[in-house]
Amino acid sequence: MRQKTLTFTIITFASLMWTFFYSASLNADTTGAKIWRVIDFSESDHKYLTLSRQRLTQKTQTIFGTQFHGTRRHDIALLQRLLDEKKIAADQRQLLQDMGVILGDIMLREFNVKWVIYHDQYGRSRALQLKHSDYFFFPITMISRRAETGLAVDIEALYQQAAQKIAGHYQSQRYD
């Protein structure tokens, strides 16, 4: 009987030690560990983008008598005009983020990106992912975060910065 108890104790102890070390390794924060995940857009995410586009199109149609055409030059100029003429104020977060959706749509047409949900320890964000990579842009908040802090927002400069980062990423991925 004593032998069975000793064997049971040893097996239990070994099992507990294995469980402890295994679970500790799962929770260890290792350098370079991926702490985010990508989720496909849901129907409600697509609807969010659609409503954003509609709100901003209605605003530009009412104020300027024009709307977004799907061309980079025209759409960036129209976004900039909304800011320059103070038709959208720094405290109008939803409209500023709607502008970010339009900027994202421009990037979507120009670059090899797709809309995704980026989920990390801070929460869930709509993002553009450079296809076949772990490279992300967050155009929905690119404009709003700058405007809300009082910074002057240059839409063309934001677009060019994104273009340069994408070009740099592709250059770093080349195999010569």
C-alpha positions in Angstrom: 0.0 0.0 0.0 2.8 2.3 0.9 4.5 1.7 -2.5 1.3 2.6 -4.4 0.9 5.8 -2.4 4.6 6.7 -3.1 4.2 6.0 -6.8 0.9 8.0 -7.0 2.7 10.9 -5.2 5.6 10.9 -7.6 3.3 10.7 -10.7 1.2 13.5 -9.3 4.2 15.7 -8.6 5.7 15.1 -12.0 2.4 15.9 -13.6 2.0 19.1 -11.7 5.6 20.1 -12.5 5.1 19.5 -16.2 1.8 21.4 -16.2 3.5 24.3 -14.4 6.4 24.6 -16.8 4.3 24.1 -19.9 1.7 26.7 -18.9 4.5 29.1 -17.9 6.0 28.8 -21.4 2.6 29.5 -23.0 2.4 32.8 -21.0 6.0 33.8 -21.5 6.4 37.0 -23.5 9.1 36.1 -26.0 10.7 38.6 -28.2 9.0 38.7 -31.6 5.9 36.8 -30.4 2.8 37.5 -32.4 0.3 39.1 -30.1 -2.3 40.1 -32.6 -4.6 38.3 -35.1 -6.4 39.2 -38.3 -10.1 38.5 -38.7 -12.1 38.8 -42.0 -14.6 41.6 -42.3 -18.1 40.8 -41.2 -21.3 42.0 -42.8 -21.5 44.7 -40.1 -18.0 45.9 -40.9 -18.8 46.3 -44.5 -22.0 48.1 -43.5 -19.9 50.5 -41.3 -17.7 51.4 -44.2 -20.8 51.9 -46.5 -22.5 54.2 -43.9 -19.2 56.2 -43.5 -19.0 56.7 -47.3 -22.7 57.7 -47.5 -22.4 60.3 -44.6 -19.3 61.9 -46.2 -20.7 61.8 -49.7 -23.9 63.5 -48.5 -21.9 66.2 -46.7 -19.7 67.0 -49.8 -22.7 66.9 -52.1 -24.6 69.4 -49.8 -21.6 71.7 -49.2 -19.7 71.6 -52.4 -22.2 70.1 -54.9 -19.8 67.3 -55.7 -18.9 63.9 -54.4 -16.1 61.4 -54.4 -15.3 60.0 -57.8 -13.0 57.2 -57.0 -10.0 59.0 -58.4 -7.0 59.7 -56.2 -6.4 63.3 -57.2 -10.0 64.4 -57.0 -10.8 62.5 -53.8 -7.7 63.6 -51.9 -8.4 67.2 -52.9 -12.0 67.0 -51.7 -10.9 65.5 -48.4 -8.4 68.3 -48.0 -10.9 71.0 -48.9 -13.2 69.7 -46.1 -10.4 70.4 -43.6 -9.1 73.6 -45.1 -12.5 75.2 -45.3 -13.2 73.9 -41.8 -16.4 72.1 -42.9 -15.4 69.3 -40.5 -14.2 70.4 -37.1 -11.6 68.7 -34.9 -14.3 67.5 -32.5 -16.3 65.7 -35.1 -14.6 62.4 -34.7 -17.2 60.3 -36.7 -16.9 62.6 -39.8 -13.1 62.6 -39.4 -13.1 58.8 -39.3 -15.5 58.8 -42.3 -12.7 60.8 -44.1 -10.3 58.0 -43.1 -12.6 55.4 -44.8 -12.4 57.4 -48.0 -8.6 57.6 -47.7 -8.5 53.9 -47.1 -10.6 53.4 -50.2 -8.0 55.4 -52.2 -5.3 53.2 -50.8 -7.3 50.1 -51.6 -7.5 51.1 -55.3 -3.9 52.1 -55.5 -2.1 49.3 -53.5 -2.3 45.6 -53.0 -4.2 45.9 -49.7 -7.5 44.6 -48.2 -9.8 45.6 -45.4 -9.4 43.4 -42.3 -10.1 43.4 -38.6 -6.8 43.8 -36.6 -7.3 42.4 -33.1 -4.6 42.9 -30.4 -4.4 43.5 -26.7 -5.8 46.9 -27.1 -8.9 45.8 -29.0 -10.4 45.6 -32.4 -9.6 47.9 -35.3 -10.5 48.1 -38.9 -7.3 48.2 -40.9 -5.8 47.8 -44.3 -3.5 44.8 -44.7 -0.8 44.6 -47.3 -1.8 41.3 -49.0 0.4 38.3 -48.2 2.1 40.2 -45.3 1.9 41.2 -41.7 2.0 44.9 -42.7 -1.0 47.1 -41.7 -2.3 50.6 -42.0 -5.0 52.2 -40.0 -6.5 54.9 -42.3 -9.7 55.3 -40.4 -7.9 57.0 -37.6 -5.0 58.6 -39.6 -6.9 61.8 -40.0 -9.0 61.9 -36.8 -6.0 61.4 -34.4 -4.1 64.2 -36.0 -7.0 66.7 -36.2 -8.2 66.0 -32.7 -4.8 67.0 -31.3 -4.8 70.2 -33.2 -2.2 69.2 -35.9 -2.6 70.4 -39.4 -3.6 67.4 -41.6 -2.1 67.1 -45.1 -4.1 64.3 -46.8 -1.7 64.1 -49.7 1.3 63.8 -47.3 -0.5 61.0 -45.4 -1.1 59.2 -48.7 2.5 59.7 -49.8 3.9 58.4 -46.5 1.8 55.3 -46.8 3.0 54.8 -50.4 6.6 55.2 -49.3 6.2 52.7 -46.5 4.6 50.2 -48.9 7.4 50.7 -51.4 10.0 50.3 -48.6 8.3 47.1 -47.4 8.3 45.6 -50.9 12.0 46.6 -51.4 12.9 44.9 -48.1 11.2 41.7 -49.2 13.0 41.4 -52.6 15.2 38.5 -53.2 18.2 39.5 -55.3 
